Amino acid sequence: MIVARGQITISVTKDGQYPVQEFAKSTSSTVAPTSGWVKTPPACSTTEYLWMRTGVVIPPATSPASWTTVRVGAINGATGEQGEKGEIGLPGSLLRPRGEWKANTNYVNNTQYRDTIIYNGNTYSCRADHNSGSSFDVTKWTLFNELINVATQLLVAQNATIDILGTSGLFIGNLSKTQGWLMTGGSIKHNVTGLELTADGKLSLPATGAMLVGNKTFISDGKIVTDFIDVDKLAVTNLAAIKGTIAGFEIANNRIGVADSDKGGVYSGLSLYKDFIKFSESDTWVGIGTNVFPASTGMKCLARCEYTGSVSSGVALYAKFRPKEISSWYTQRAIQYDGNVFGIGRRAIFEDGYVGAAYTDIITSNIANTHTYVFTSISSTLLAIDLPGRAQLEKIGISNNTFFELRIMVTWEPGSNKWIRIRGCADGRLLMGVNVANYNLWSNGCADISGGNMFRIRYMNSHYYL
């Protein structure tokens, strides 16, 4: 069923037949003209009347076999005569197409439906309720196929050409018009989903619309359903991914890999952020970036290597540079730095010894790590440094009868007049020969050393010997 709003033009082409109409003018209001018939209405003066004749051309003829002539009025201000009262129109029931006429079938014309049928190439509407019987009874039907211009709420047409004029449209859908398609302005749009074939030839889906392919949803809410994405190689120019995974690597806001934004030592894999990159697994943590220390430390570090496992030997940082062709004028090097390497404050280097600032407890704190100390700075004019005693040494695995040597050096500072005093303890007195060294300065013995000097102290059986 086709529903039309506004004005439409229908050209009926059933079995090659087609209607024609011609116009002529005459001074008589009762006698039709015998000549002067043309395709378009001529202009009439105030004393002339406009006549129209219609007929049906049945090919191969080129003109109608007969004409029906009627006076239609006057043109250009001429006052036409009052016409006779027309027949009472058909009731406002719904036209119901029934297809080709069939024998022994009930047809109706009531307040709800008016049946239409096709018989011998013509369209008829039912005059009154009846049973068709065995033969077609023309008295029960009204010819319904010679309309040229129609303005109506409902149209039934077969083999017709329909021209949509202005803002008029066609609605194709259910009778209550709650669901269907509206064709207007060169576009076709569904009145429920909003799916539209636009006038410029584009298919437009609303934000929540869907498209089916093979009875399966292909596009839903503006996105292609993943069931339809099956590629072995995806090549894109610009990929903007907010979250997800790539080959097991998680993608999240500003990172790829596991979350470790606080740099606290999460041993769980790769973390790639915009300001640092971290590799970790089990008991190994390696990071490099603008700062790889947790913010809670208050410290800044650009590279960090940590290992807390059970392997007894290894290398935290290894650099090797050995070119096959050795230059005679340039010494190859694996690591190069420009400037001095030194310690300030509590910064220190632990190799085979301690290199850094002097503190009172520096030897007692590091005796398990090294017996060699190079003091690069002294905080006061005379700084006392304590030696560990027998009780402390035994706690770290050094037996009382073990012999070891302490090597102590103080670097020279120009213009400095600072000293270090090495002091013995109750179970580790400092002796010179058999006597307590400098007993008057310190009851457990002591020895003073200034910048640019060094000395050795030997330990044995709870005593230190100069």
NORLINKA-V387352 format. One record per pair of residues at least 12 apart in sequence whose ideal C-beta (glycine too) atoms are under 8 Angstrom apart, sorted by sequence separation. I is the first residue (numbers start at 1). J is the second residue. D is the distance in whole Angstrom. If there is no record, write none. Layout:
BEGIN
i:j:d
I:J:D
I:J:D
END
This chain:
BEGIN
i:j:d
24:36:4
55:67:5
114:126:6
127:139:7
128:140:7
170:182:7
171:183:8
179:191:7
187:199:5
194:206:4
209:221:8
257:269:6
258:270:7
259:271:7
261:273:7
268:280:6
269:281:7
276:288:7
277:289:6
290:302:7
292:304:4
305:317:6
321:333:6
343:355:6
345:357:6
354:366:6
408:420:8
424:436:8
24:37:5
54:67:7
55:68:7
127:140:6
169:182:6
170:183:4
179:192:5
186:199:3
193:206:7
208:221:6
209:222:8
257:270:4
258:271:5
263:276:7
267:280:5
268:281:8
276:289:2
289:302:7
321:334:4
343:356:4
344:357:8
362:375:8
424:437:8
432:445:8
23:37:7
24:38:7
53:67:4
54:68:5
126:140:7
127:141:6
169:183:6
170:184:7
177:191:8
178:192:8
185:199:6
195:209:6
205:219:6
207:221:7
256:270:8
257:271:5
266:280:6
267:281:6
275:289:5
276:290:6
278:292:7
288:302:7
320:334:6
343:357:7
408:422:7
430:444:7
431:445:6
22:37:4
23:38:6
53:68:6
126:141:6
127:142:6
169:184:3
194:209:6
207:222:6
213:228:7
256:271:8
257:272:5
263:278:7
265:280:7
267:282:6
275:290:5
276:291:7
288:303:5
319:334:4
354:369:7
429:444:5
430:445:3
22:38:6
23:39:8
37:53:7
53:69:4
93:109:7
101:117:4
109:125:8
125:141:7
126:142:8
168:184:7
169:185:7
193:209:6
255:271:6
256:272:4
267:283:7
273:289:7
275:291:8
276:292:6
287:303:7
288:304:8
319:335:5
350:366:8
354:370:5
428:444:8
429:445:5
430:446:6
22:39:6
23:40:7
25:42:5
52:69:7
53:70:8
93:110:6
96:113:4
98:115:5
100:117:7
101:118:7
109:126:4
119:136:6
124:141:4
125:142:5
167:184:7
193:210:8
205:222:7
255:272:6
267:284:7
287:304:5
353:370:5
358:375:4
430:447:6
23:41:4
24:42:7
33:51:6
51:69:6
52:70:6
91:109:8
93:111:6
94:112:7
95:113:8
96:114:7
98:116:7
99:117:7
100:118:5
101:119:4
108:126:6
109:127:6
124:142:6
167:185:7
173:191:7
255:273:5
260:278:6
267:285:6
286:304:7
352:370:6
353:371:8
354:372:7
356:374:8
357:375:7
424:442:7
426:444:6
23:42:6
25:44:5
32:51:5
51:70:7
52:71:8
90:109:8
91:110:8
93:112:6
94:113:5
95:114:6
96:115:5
97:116:5
98:117:5
99:118:7
100:119:7
107:126:5
109:128:5
110:129:7
124:143:6
125:144:5
164:183:7
254:273:6
255:274:8
285:304:7
286:305:5
350:369:6
353:372:3
354:373:5
355:374:5
356:375:7
357:376:6
358:377:7
387:406:8
423:442:5
425:444:6
445:464:7
447:466:6
27:47:6
29:49:5
51:71:5
52:72:5
91:111:6
93:113:6
94:114:7
96:116:7
109:129:6
123:143:8
124:144:5
164:184:7
254:274:6
260:280:8
265:285:5
285:305:8
286:306:7
350:370:7
352:372:6
353:373:6
354:374:7
356:376:6
357:377:5
358:378:5
359:379:8
421:441:8
424:444:4
27:48:6
28:49:7
32:53:7
50:71:7
51:72:7
93:114:5
95:116:6
108:129:5
122:143:6
123:144:4
249:270:7
285:306:4
353:374:6
355:376:6
357:378:8
358:379:7
367:388:5
421:442:8
423:444:7
424:445:4
26:48:7
27:49:7
49:71:6
50:72:5
107:129:7
119:141:8
122:144:8
123:145:4
284:306:7
285:307:8
357:379:7
363:385:6
364:386:6
423:445:7
424:446:7
25:48:5
26:49:6
50:73:6
91:114:7
101:124:8
106:129:7
107:130:6
122:145:5
284:307:5
360:383:7
362:385:6
363:386:7
364:387:7
423:446:5
25:49:7
49:73:7
50:74:6
90:114:6
106:130:8
107:131:8
117:141:7
263:287:7
283:307:7
284:308:8
359:383:8
360:384:6
361:385:8
363:387:6
364:388:5
422:446:6
25:50:6
26:51:6
49:74:6
50:75:6
106:131:5
107:132:6
283:308:5
284:309:7
358:383:6
360:385:6
361:386:6
363:388:7
367:392:7
421:446:5
422:447:5
24:50:8
25:51:7
48:74:7
105:131:7
106:132:8
283:309:4
359:385:7
360:386:6
367:393:7
421:447:7
422:448:8
23:50:6
24:51:5
48:75:8
104:131:7
105:132:5
282:309:7
358:385:6
421:448:5
422:449:7
430:457:7
23:51:7
46:74:7
104:132:6
116:144:6
263:291:7
364:392:7
368:396:4
420:448:7
23:52:5
24:53:8
49:78:7
103:132:6
104:133:7
263:292:5
265:294:8
367:396:7
368:397:8
419:448:5
420:449:5
437:466:6
22:52:7
44:74:5
46:76:7
48:78:7
95:125:7
102:132:7
103:133:7
104:134:7
263:293:6
264:294:5
419:449:7
420:450:8
21:52:6
22:53:5
44:75:4
45:76:7
46:77:6
47:78:7
49:80:7
101:132:7
103:134:5
263:294:5
367:398:8
419:450:5
428:459:7
21:53:7
43:75:6
44:76:6
46:78:5
103:135:7
262:294:6
263:295:8
378:410:7
418:450:7
431:463:5
21:54:5
42:75:8
43:76:6
45:78:7
46:79:8
107:140:8
123:156:8
262:295:7
343:376:6
344:377:8
371:404:6
373:406:7
375:408:7
417:450:8
418:451:7
429:462:8
430:463:8
431:464:7
432:465:8
20:54:7
21:55:8
41:75:7
44:78:6
262:296:8
342:376:7
343:377:8
371:405:6
372:406:8
373:407:7
375:409:7
377:411:8
428:462:6
429:463:6
430:464:5
431:465:5
432:466:5
19:54:6
20:55:6
90:125:7
101:136:6
123:158:7
371:406:5
372:407:5
373:408:5
374:409:5
375:410:5
376:411:5
383:418:7
385:420:6
387:422:6
393:428:8
416:451:6
422:457:7
427:462:5
428:463:7
429:464:7
430:465:8
431:466:7
19:55:7
20:56:8
371:407:7
373:409:7
375:411:7
377:413:7
381:417:7
382:418:7
383:419:7
384:420:8
385:421:7
387:423:7
389:425:4
391:427:6
428:464:6
430:466:7
19:56:5
20:57:6
32:69:4
374:411:7
381:418:6
382:419:5
383:420:5
384:421:5
385:422:6
386:423:5
387:424:6
388:425:7
389:426:6
390:427:4
18:56:7
19:57:8
378:416:8
380:418:7
381:419:7
382:420:8
383:421:7
385:423:7
387:425:6
389:427:4
390:428:6
413:451:5
17:56:6
18:57:6
32:71:7
382:421:6
384:423:5
386:425:6
389:428:4
410:449:6
412:451:4
17:57:7
116:156:5
118:158:7
378:418:4
388:428:6
410:450:7
411:451:6
412:452:3
424:464:6
17:58:5
30:71:8
265:306:7
378:419:7
387:428:5
408:449:7
410:451:5
411:452:7
16:58:7
17:59:8
29:71:6
378:420:6
410:452:7
16:59:5
20:63:8
363:406:7
387:430:7
410:453:6
20:64:6
409:453:7
410:454:7
375:420:7
409:454:4
408:454:6
407:454:7
408:455:6
408:456:8
407:456:6
408:457:7
25:75:8
406:456:7
405:456:6
406:457:4
29:81:6
358:410:8
405:457:7
406:458:8
405:458:5
406:459:7
353:407:7
404:458:8
405:459:7
403:458:7
404:459:5
403:459:7
402:459:8
403:460:5
402:460:8
406:464:8
95:154:6
97:156:5
401:460:7
94:154:7
401:461:6
95:156:5
400:461:6
358:420:6
384:446:8
400:462:6
382:448:8
393:459:8
387:457:8
390:462:4
378:451:8
389:462:7
387:464:6
94:175:8
56:146:7
54:146:7
1:97:7
17:121:7
15:121:4
14:121:5
14:122:7
14:123:8
19:146:6
21:148:7
19:148:7
14:145:7
12:145:6
10:147:7
10:148:7
9:148:8
9:149:7
10:150:6
7:149:7
8:150:6
7:151:6
14:158:7
6:151:8
10:155:8
12:157:8
14:159:6
13:159:5
8:155:7
10:157:6
12:159:7
13:160:8
4:152:7
5:153:8
12:160:6
13:161:8
11:160:7
3:153:8
4:154:8
10:160:5
11:161:5
3:154:6
4:155:5
10:161:7
3:155:7
9:161:7
10:162:6
2:155:6
9:162:7
2:156:8
8:162:5
9:163:5
1:156:7
2:157:7
8:163:6
8:164:7
9:165:8
8:165:7
4:162:7
6:164:8
7:165:5
6:165:6
7:166:8
2:162:7
6:166:6
8:168:7
6:167:7
7:168:6
6:168:3
5:168:5
6:169:7
4:168:7
5:169:6
4:169:8
5:170:8
4:170:6
5:171:7
3:170:7
2:170:6
3:171:4
3:172:7
2:172:7
1:172:8
1:175:8
3:177:8
END
